[in-house]
């Protein structure tokens, strides 16, 4: 399912290169934690952890446990 914003264009999240992959950026820790819970509930994802990006002032999700 493709989601569109109010201008009827496809929504593209802000991404950041982490290693060899691009990850979605979250502005706050709380936003990332909610996204992790939604992914776990809606998509059956494994438990995800949240970490601060070393390259910018944002947060990412990881399936690795600390």
PyMOL Python script that loads the backbone (N, CA, C, O; Angstrom):
from pymol import cmd

cmd.read_pdbstr("""\
ATOM      1  N   UNK A   1       0.841  -1.176   0.000  1.00  0.00           N
ATOM      2  CA  UNK A   1       0.000   0.000   0.000  1.00  0.00           C
ATOM      3  C   UNK A   1       0.891   1.245   0.000  1.00  0.00           C
ATOM      4  O   UNK A   1       1.782   1.375   0.839  1.00  0.00           O
ATOM      5  N   UNK A   2       0.654   2.136  -0.920  1.00  0.00           N
ATOM      6  CA  UNK A   2       1.412   3.373  -1.013  1.00  0.00           C
ATOM      7  C   UNK A   2       0.642   4.464  -0.277  1.00  0.00           C
ATOM      8  O   UNK A   2      -0.557   4.637  -0.498  1.00  0.00           O
ATOM      9  N   UNK A   3       1.325   5.197   0.591  1.00  0.00           N
ATOM     10  CA  UNK A   3       0.672   6.278   1.321  1.00  0.00           C
ATOM     11  C   UNK A   3       0.995   7.605   0.642  1.00  0.00           C
ATOM     12  O   UNK A   3       2.114   7.822   0.176  1.00  0.00           O
ATOM     13  N   UNK A   4       0.017   8.472   0.594  1.00  0.00           N
ATOM     14  CA  UNK A   4       0.177   9.772  -0.034  1.00  0.00           C
ATOM     15  C   UNK A   4      -0.062  10.871   0.987  1.00  0.00           C
ATOM     16  O   UNK A   4      -0.871  10.707   1.899  1.00  0.00           O
ATOM     17  N   UNK A   5       0.642  11.995   0.839  1.00  0.00           N
ATOM     18  CA  UNK A   5       0.401  13.125   1.736  1.00  0.00           C
ATOM     19  C   UNK A   5      -0.751  13.959   1.183  1.00  0.00           C
ATOM     20  O   UNK A   5      -1.358  13.589   0.178  1.00  0.00           O
ATOM     21  N   UNK A   6      -1.055  15.081   1.832  1.00  0.00           N
ATOM     22  CA  UNK A   6      -2.213  15.886   1.438  1.00  0.00           C
ATOM     23  C   UNK A   6      -2.041  16.563   0.087  1.00  0.00           C
ATOM     24  O   UNK A   6      -3.012  17.113  -0.432  1.00  0.00           O
ATOM     25  N   UNK A   7      -0.869  16.550  -0.498  1.00  0.00           N
ATOM     26  CA  UNK A   7      -0.663  17.075  -1.844  1.00  0.00           C
ATOM     27  C   UNK A   7      -0.807  15.978  -2.890  1.00  0.00           C
ATOM     28  O   UNK A   7      -0.528  16.202  -4.067  1.00  0.00           O
ATOM     29  N   UNK A   8      -1.241  14.791  -2.468  1.00  0.00           N
ATOM     30  CA  UNK A   8      -1.452  13.643  -3.329  1.00  0.00           C
ATOM     31  C   UNK A   8      -0.160  13.172  -4.005  1.00  0.00           C
ATOM     32  O   UNK A   8      -0.165  12.742  -5.159  1.00  0.00           O
ATOM     33  N   UNK A   9       0.929  13.263  -3.267  1.00  0.00           N
ATOM     34  CA  UNK A   9       2.198  12.727  -3.739  1.00  0.00           C
ATOM     35  C   UNK A   9       2.662  11.659  -2.758  1.00  0.00           C
ATOM     36  O   UNK A   9       2.272  11.674  -1.591  1.00  0.00           O
ATOM     37  N   UNK A  10       3.473  10.758  -3.215  1.00  0.00           N
ATOM     38  CA  UNK A  10       3.931   9.661  -2.369  1.00  0.00           C
ATOM     39  C   UNK A  10       4.837  10.181  -1.264  1.00  0.00           C
ATOM     40  O   UNK A  10       5.718  11.006  -1.504  1.00  0.00           O
ATOM     41  N   UNK A  11       4.610   9.686  -0.043  1.00  0.00           N
ATOM     42  CA  UNK A  11       5.431  10.057   1.109  1.00  0.00           C
ATOM     43  C   UNK A  11       6.744   9.287   1.073  1.00  0.00           C
ATOM     44  O   UNK A  11       6.746   8.066   0.921  1.00  0.00           O
ATOM     45  N   UNK A  12       7.853   9.993   1.210  1.00  0.00           N
ATOM     46  CA  UNK A  12       9.170   9.369   1.265  1.00  0.00           C
ATOM     47  C   UNK A  12       9.846   9.809   2.553  1.00  0.00           C
ATOM     48  O   UNK A  12      10.106  10.999   2.728  1.00  0.00           O
ATOM     49  N   UNK A  13      10.138   8.879   3.466  1.00  0.00           N
ATOM     50  CA  UNK A  13      10.769   9.267   4.728  1.00  0.00           C
ATOM     51  C   UNK A  13      12.208   9.732   4.516  1.00  0.00           C
ATOM     52  O   UNK A  13      12.855   9.382   3.529  1.00  0.00           O
ATOM     53  N   UNK A  14      12.686  10.525   5.463  1.00  0.00           N
ATOM     54  CA  UNK A  14      14.081  10.974   5.427  1.00  0.00           C
ATOM     55  C   UNK A  14      14.966   9.760   5.715  1.00  0.00           C
ATOM     56  O   UNK A  14      14.710   9.004   6.653  1.00  0.00           O
ATOM     57  N   UNK A  15      16.007   9.581   4.901  1.00  0.00           N
ATOM     58  CA  UNK A  15      16.895   8.425   5.039  1.00  0.00           C
ATOM     59  C   UNK A  15      18.323   8.882   5.297  1.00  0.00           C
ATOM     60  O   UNK A  15      18.704  10.008   4.977  1.00  0.00           O
ATOM     61  N   UNK A  16      19.103   7.980   5.882  1.00  0.00           N
ATOM     62  CA  UNK A  16      20.496   8.251   6.208  1.00  0.00           C
ATOM     63  C   UNK A  16      21.290   6.972   5.915  1.00  0.00           C
ATOM     64  O   UNK A  16      20.811   5.870   6.180  1.00  0.00           O
ATOM     65  N   UNK A  17      22.499   7.119   5.370  1.00  0.00           N
ATOM     66  CA  UNK A  17      23.367   5.963   5.140  1.00  0.00           C
ATOM     67  C   UNK A  17      24.013   5.537   6.455  1.00  0.00           C
ATOM     68  O   UNK A  17      24.689   6.328   7.113  1.00  0.00           O
ATOM     69  N   UNK A  18      23.798   4.288   6.824  1.00  0.00           N
ATOM     70  CA  UNK A  18      24.432   3.695   8.006  1.00  0.00           C
ATOM     71  C   UNK A  18      25.127   2.440   7.506  1.00  0.00           C
ATOM     72  O   UNK A  18      24.478   1.450   7.170  1.00  0.00           O
ATOM     73  N   UNK A  19      26.443   2.487   7.461  1.00  0.00           N
ATOM     74  CA  UNK A  19      27.179   1.369   6.877  1.00  0.00           C
ATOM     75  C   UNK A  19      26.872   1.289   5.397  1.00  0.00           C
ATOM     76  O   UNK A  19      27.059   2.262   4.667  1.00  0.00           O
ATOM     77  N   UNK A  20      26.400   0.136   4.949  1.00  0.00           N
ATOM     78  CA  UNK A  20      26.093  -0.068   3.535  1.00  0.00           C
ATOM     79  C   UNK A  20      24.598  -0.005   3.246  1.00  0.00           C
ATOM     80  O   UNK A  20      24.178  -0.308   2.129  1.00  0.00           O
ATOM     81  N   UNK A  21      23.790   0.381   4.224  1.00  0.00           N
ATOM     82  CA  UNK A  21      22.346   0.442   4.035  1.00  0.00           C
ATOM     83  C   UNK A  21      21.814   1.820   4.393  1.00  0.00           C
ATOM     84  O   UNK A  21      22.461   2.587   5.106  1.00  0.00           O
ATOM     85  N   UNK A  22      20.627   2.119   3.886  1.00  0.00           N
ATOM     86  CA  UNK A  22      19.947   3.346   4.252  1.00  0.00           C
ATOM     87  C   UNK A  22      18.892   3.007   5.295  1.00  0.00           C
ATOM     88  O   UNK A  22      18.173   2.017   5.165  1.00  0.00           O
ATOM     89  N   UNK A  23      18.807   3.831   6.326  1.00  0.00           N
ATOM     90  CA  UNK A  23      17.827   3.626   7.380  1.00  0.00           C
ATOM     91  C   UNK A  23      16.953   4.862   7.510  1.00  0.00           C
ATOM     92  O   UNK A  23      17.386   5.980   7.228  1.00  0.00           O
ATOM     93  N   UNK A  24      15.720   4.644   7.941  1.00  0.00           N
ATOM     94  CA  UNK A  24      14.796   5.749   8.165  1.00  0.00           C
ATOM     95  C   UNK A  24      15.263   6.549   9.376  1.00  0.00           C
ATOM     96  O   UNK A  24      15.681   5.980  10.384  1.00  0.00           O
ATOM     97  N   UNK A  25      15.187   7.876   9.267  1.00  0.00           N
ATOM     98  CA  UNK A  25      15.559   8.775  10.357  1.00  0.00           C
ATOM     99  C   UNK A  25      14.310   9.165  11.145  1.00  0.00           C
ATOM    100  O   UNK A  25      13.266   9.457  10.561  1.00  0.00           O
ATOM    101  N   UNK A  26      14.419   9.169  12.447  1.00  0.00           N
ATOM    102  CA  UNK A  26      13.359   9.638  13.332  1.00  0.00           C
ATOM    103  C   UNK A  26      13.902  10.830  14.110  1.00  0.00           C
ATOM    104  O   UNK A  26      15.034  10.794  14.593  1.00  0.00           O
ATOM    105  N   UNK A  27      13.099  11.886  14.233  1.00  0.00           N
ATOM    106  CA  UNK A  27      13.555  13.119  14.877  1.00  0.00           C
ATOM    107  C   UNK A  27      13.788  12.970  16.375  1.00  0.00           C
ATOM    108  O   UNK A  27      14.696  13.592  16.925  1.00  0.00           O
ATOM    109  N   UNK A  28      12.978  12.152  17.039  1.00  0.00           N
ATOM    110  CA  UNK A  28      13.108  11.988  18.488  1.00  0.00           C
ATOM    111  C   UNK A  28      13.159  10.508  18.853  1.00  0.00           C
ATOM    112  O   UNK A  28      12.745   9.643  18.082  1.00  0.00           O
ATOM    113  N   UNK A  29      13.667  10.247  20.025  1.00  0.00           N
ATOM    114  CA  UNK A  29      13.708   8.871  20.536  1.00  0.00           C
ATOM    115  C   UNK A  29      12.284   8.313  20.673  1.00  0.00           C
ATOM    116  O   UNK A  29      12.030   7.155  20.341  1.00  0.00           O
ATOM    117  N   UNK A  30      11.374   9.137  21.158  1.00  0.00           N
ATOM    118  CA  UNK A  30       9.989   8.706  21.357  1.00  0.00           C
ATOM    119  C   UNK A  30       9.337   8.311  20.033  1.00  0.00           C
ATOM    120  O   UNK A  30       8.613   7.318  19.969  1.00  0.00           O
ATOM    121  N   UNK A  31       9.592   9.082  18.982  1.00  0.00           N
ATOM    122  CA  UNK A  31       9.053   8.769  17.657  1.00  0.00           C
ATOM    123  C   UNK A  31       9.586   7.420  17.176  1.00  0.00           C
ATOM    124  O   UNK A  31       8.832   6.619  16.623  1.00  0.00           O
ATOM    125  N   UNK A  32      10.858   7.167  17.378  1.00  0.00           N
ATOM    126  CA  UNK A  32      11.459   5.896  16.970  1.00  0.00           C
ATOM    127  C   UNK A  32      10.895   4.736  17.777  1.00  0.00           C
ATOM    128  O   UNK A  32      10.651   3.662  17.226  1.00  0.00           O
ATOM    129  N   UNK A  33      10.684   4.935  19.071  1.00  0.00           N
ATOM    130  CA  UNK A  33      10.134   3.867  19.913  1.00  0.00           C
ATOM    131  C   UNK A  33       8.717   3.505  19.484  1.00  0.00           C
ATOM    132  O   UNK A  33       8.356   2.328  19.472  1.00  0.00           O
ATOM    133  N   UNK A  34       7.916   4.500  19.135  1.00  0.00           N
ATOM    134  CA  UNK A  34       6.556   4.239  18.648  1.00  0.00           C
ATOM    135  C   UNK A  34       6.612   3.479  17.328  1.00  0.00           C
ATOM    136  O   UNK A  34       5.852   2.532  17.128  1.00  0.00           O
ATOM    137  N   UNK A  35       7.501   3.881  16.428  1.00  0.00           N
ATOM    138  CA  UNK A  35       7.649   3.183  15.145  1.00  0.00           C
ATOM    139  C   UNK A  35       8.049   1.726  15.360  1.00  0.00           C
ATOM    140  O   UNK A  35       7.585   0.844  14.638  1.00  0.00           O
ATOM    141  N   UNK A  36       8.897   1.471  16.336  1.00  0.00           N
ATOM    142  CA  UNK A  36       9.320   0.103  16.642  1.00  0.00           C
ATOM    143  C   UNK A  36       8.142  -0.731  17.122  1.00  0.00           C
ATOM    144  O   UNK A  36       7.982  -1.878  16.706  1.00  0.00           O
ATOM    145  N   UNK A  37       7.320  -0.165  17.989  1.00  0.00           N
ATOM    146  CA  UNK A  37       6.139  -0.885  18.493  1.00  0.00           C
ATOM    147  C   UNK A  37       5.132  -1.147  17.381  1.00  0.00           C
ATOM    148  O   UNK A  37       4.541  -2.225  17.320  1.00  0.00           O
ATOM    149  N   UNK A  38       4.933  -0.169  16.503  1.00  0.00           N
ATOM    150  CA  UNK A  38       4.008  -0.341  15.378  1.00  0.00           C
ATOM    151  C   UNK A  38       4.510  -1.445  14.450  1.00  0.00           C
ATOM    152  O   UNK A  38       3.723  -2.286  14.015  1.00  0.00           O
ATOM    153  N   UNK A  39       5.793  -1.454  14.145  1.00  0.00           N
ATOM    154  CA  UNK A  39       6.364  -2.493  13.283  1.00  0.00           C
ATOM    155  C   UNK A  39       6.197  -3.872  13.902  1.00  0.00           C
ATOM    156  O   UNK A  39       5.895  -4.846  13.212  1.00  0.00           O
ATOM    157  N   UNK A  40       6.395  -3.940  15.200  1.00  0.00           N
ATOM    158  CA  UNK A  40       6.263  -5.220  15.899  1.00  0.00           C
ATOM    159  C   UNK A  40       4.810  -5.686  15.888  1.00  0.00           C
ATOM    160  O   UNK A  40       4.538  -6.861  15.645  1.00  0.00           O
ATOM    161  N   UNK A  41       3.885  -4.778  16.147  1.00  0.00           N
ATOM    162  CA  UNK A  41       2.471  -5.139  16.229  1.00  0.00           C
ATOM    163  C   UNK A  41       1.864  -5.397  14.853  1.00  0.00           C
ATOM    164  O   UNK A  41       1.214  -6.422  14.647  1.00  0.00           O
ATOM    165  N   UNK A  42       2.072  -4.469  13.901  1.00  0.00           N
ATOM    166  CA  UNK A  42       1.431  -4.564  12.591  1.00  0.00           C
ATOM    167  C   UNK A  42       2.086  -5.577  11.663  1.00  0.00           C
ATOM    168  O   UNK A  42       1.401  -6.204  10.854  1.00  0.00           O
ATOM    169  N   UNK A  43       3.389  -5.747  11.764  1.00  0.00           N
ATOM    170  CA  UNK A  43       4.106  -6.578  10.797  1.00  0.00           C
ATOM    171  C   UNK A  43       4.791  -7.791  11.403  1.00  0.00           C
ATOM    172  O   UNK A  43       5.462  -8.539  10.692  1.00  0.00           O
ATOM    173  N   UNK A  44       4.634  -7.997  12.699  1.00  0.00           N
ATOM    174  CA  UNK A  44       5.249  -9.150  13.340  1.00  0.00           C
ATOM    175  C   UNK A  44       6.764  -9.083  13.359  1.00  0.00           C
ATOM    176  O   UNK A  44       7.437 -10.113  13.394  1.00  0.00           O
ATOM    177  N   UNK A  45       7.303  -7.866  13.335  1.00  0.00           N
ATOM    178  CA  UNK A  45       8.761  -7.691  13.344  1.00  0.00           C
ATOM    179  C   UNK A  45       9.324  -8.153  14.687  1.00  0.00           C
ATOM    180  O   UNK A  45       8.613  -8.140  15.692  1.00  0.00           O
ATOM    181  N   UNK A  46      10.580  -8.555  14.712  1.00  0.00           N
ATOM    182  CA  UNK A  46      11.205  -8.898  15.994  1.00  0.00           C
ATOM    183  C   UNK A  46      11.307  -7.641  16.855  1.00  0.00           C
ATOM    184  O   UNK A  46      11.116  -6.528  16.365  1.00  0.00           O
ATOM    185  N   UNK A  47      11.604  -7.825  18.125  1.00  0.00           N
ATOM    186  CA  UNK A  47      11.736  -6.662  18.996  1.00  0.00           C
ATOM    187  C   UNK A  47      12.868  -5.773  18.478  1.00  0.00           C
ATOM    188  O   UNK A  47      13.986  -6.235  18.253  1.00  0.00           O
ATOM    189  N   UNK A  48      12.557  -4.500  18.295  1.00  0.00           N
ATOM    190  CA  UNK A  48      13.518  -3.547  17.751  1.00  0.00           C
ATOM    191  C   UNK A  48      14.017  -2.619  18.843  1.00  0.00           C
ATOM    192  O   UNK A  48      13.275  -2.259  19.757  1.00  0.00           O
ATOM    193  N   UNK A  49      15.275  -2.237  18.740  1.00  0.00           N
ATOM    194  CA  UNK A  49      15.837  -1.270  19.684  1.00  0.00           C
ATOM    195  C   UNK A  49      16.052   0.051  18.949  1.00  0.00           C
ATOM    196  O   UNK A  49      16.044   0.104  17.719  1.00  0.00           O
ATOM    197  N   UNK A  50      16.243   1.101  19.719  1.00  0.00           N
ATOM    198  CA  UNK A  50      16.407   2.449  19.191  1.00  0.00           C
ATOM    199  C   UNK A  50      17.816   2.923  19.536  1.00  0.00           C
ATOM    200  O   UNK A  50      18.301   2.684  20.643  1.00  0.00           O
ATOM    201  N   UNK A  51      18.475   3.596  18.590  1.00  0.00           N
ATOM    202  CA  UNK A  51      19.790   4.160  18.887  1.00  0.00           C
ATOM    203  C   UNK A  51      19.968   5.497  18.183  1.00  0.00           C
ATOM    204  O   UNK A  51      19.372   5.748  17.136  1.00  0.00           O
ATOM    205  N   UNK A  52      20.795   6.346  18.774  1.00  0.00           N
ATOM    206  CA  UNK A  52      21.088   7.657  18.205  1.00  0.00           C
ATOM    207  C   UNK A  52      22.133   7.501  17.109  1.00  0.00           C
ATOM    208  O   UNK A  52      23.141   6.819  17.292  1.00  0.00           O
ATOM    209  N   UNK A  53      21.887   8.136  15.973  1.00  0.00           N
ATOM    210  CA  UNK A  53      22.806   8.058  14.839  1.00  0.00           C
ATOM    211  C   UNK A  53      24.090   8.815  15.159  1.00  0.00           C
ATOM    212  O   UNK A  53      24.050   9.921  15.699  1.00  0.00           O
ATOM    213  N   UNK A  54      25.218   8.219  14.827  1.00  0.00           N
ATOM    214  CA  UNK A  54      26.500   8.874  15.071  1.00  0.00           C
ATOM    215  C   UNK A  54      26.819   9.911  14.005  1.00  0.00           C
ATOM    216  O   UNK A  54      27.770  10.677  14.160  1.00  0.00           O
ATOM    217  N   UNK A  55      26.039   9.950  12.920  1.00  0.00           N
ATOM    218  CA  UNK A  55      26.314  10.875  11.815  1.00  0.00           C
ATOM    219  C   UNK A  55      25.391  12.090  11.781  1.00  0.00           C
ATOM    220  O   UNK A  55      25.603  12.992  10.970  1.00  0.00           O
ATOM    221  N   UNK A  56      24.388  12.136  12.628  1.00  0.00           N
ATOM    222  CA  UNK A  56      23.442  13.252  12.616  1.00  0.00           C
ATOM    223  C   UNK A  56      22.649  13.307  13.905  1.00  0.00           C
ATOM    224  O   UNK A  56      22.832  12.483  14.801  1.00  0.00           O
ATOM    225  N   UNK A  57      21.775  14.279  13.984  1.00  0.00           N
ATOM    226  CA  UNK A  57      20.965  14.474  15.187  1.00  0.00           C
ATOM    227  C   UNK A  57      19.602  13.812  15.003  1.00  0.00           C
ATOM    228  O   UNK A  57      18.574  14.488  15.006  1.00  0.00           O
ATOM    229  N   UNK A  58      19.596  12.488  14.842  1.00  0.00           N
ATOM    230  CA  UNK A  58      18.359  11.739  14.672  1.00  0.00           C
ATOM    231  C   UNK A  58      18.539  10.317  15.209  1.00  0.00           C
ATOM    232  O   UNK A  58      19.611   9.963  15.701  1.00  0.00           O
ATOM    233  N   UNK A  59      17.496   9.519  15.110  1.00  0.00           N
ATOM    234  CA  UNK A  59      17.456   8.180  15.699  1.00  0.00           C
ATOM    235  C   UNK A  59      17.128   7.144  14.632  1.00  0.00           C
ATOM    236  O   UNK A  59      16.511   7.466  13.617  1.00  0.00           O
ATOM    237  N   UNK A  60      17.545   5.888  14.865  1.00  0.00           N
ATOM    238  CA  UNK A  60      17.270   4.767  13.962  1.00  0.00           C
ATOM    239  C   UNK A  60      16.778   3.565  14.783  1.00  0.00           C
ATOM    240  O   UNK A  60      16.865   3.545  16.011  1.00  0.00           O
ATOM    241  N   UNK A  61      16.259   2.570  14.059  1.00  0.00           N
ATOM    242  CA  UNK A  61      15.840   1.299  14.666  1.00  0.00           C
ATOM    243  C   UNK A  61      16.859   0.228  14.308  1.00  0.00           C
ATOM    244  O   UNK A  61      17.498   0.274  13.257  1.00  0.00           O
ATOM    245  N   UNK A  62      16.992  -0.740  15.214  1.00  0.00           N
ATOM    246  CA  UNK A  62      17.884  -1.868  14.976  1.00  0.00           C
ATOM    247  C   UNK A  62      17.262  -3.134  15.537  1.00  0.00           C
ATOM    248  O   UNK A  62      16.598  -3.104  16.574  1.00  0.00           O
ATOM    249  N   UNK A  63      17.479  -4.238  14.851  1.00  0.00           N
ATOM    250  CA  UNK A  63      16.994  -5.516  15.367  1.00  0.00           C
ATOM    251  C   UNK A  63      18.013  -6.164  16.288  1.00  0.00           C
ATOM    252  O   UNK A  63      17.721  -7.189  16.905  1.00  0.00           O
ATOM    253  N   UNK A  64      19.201  -5.587  16.392  1.00  0.00           N
ATOM    254  CA  UNK A  64      20.234  -6.112  17.299  1.00  0.00           C
ATOM    255  C   UNK A  64      19.925  -5.669  18.717  1.00  0.00           C
ATOM    256  O   UNK A  64      19.536  -4.524  18.948  1.00  0.00           O
ATOM    257  N   UNK A  65      20.100  -6.582  19.669  1.00  0.00           N
ATOM    258  CA  UNK A  65      19.892  -6.235  21.077  1.00  0.00           C
ATOM    259  C   UNK A  65      21.203  -5.703  21.671  1.00  0.00           C
ATOM    260  O   UNK A  65      22.298  -6.118  21.291  1.00  0.00           O
ATOM    261  N   UNK A  66      21.052  -4.798  22.589  1.00  0.00           N
ATOM    262  CA  UNK A  66      22.241  -4.174  23.184  1.00  0.00           C
ATOM    263  C   UNK A  66      22.892  -5.053  24.204  1.00  0.00           C
ATOM    264  O   UNK A  66      23.902  -4.671  24.794  1.00  0.00           O
TER     265      UNK A  66
END
""", "prot")
cmd.dss("prot")
cmd.show_as("cartoon", "prot")
cmd.util.cbc("prot")
cmd.orient("prot")
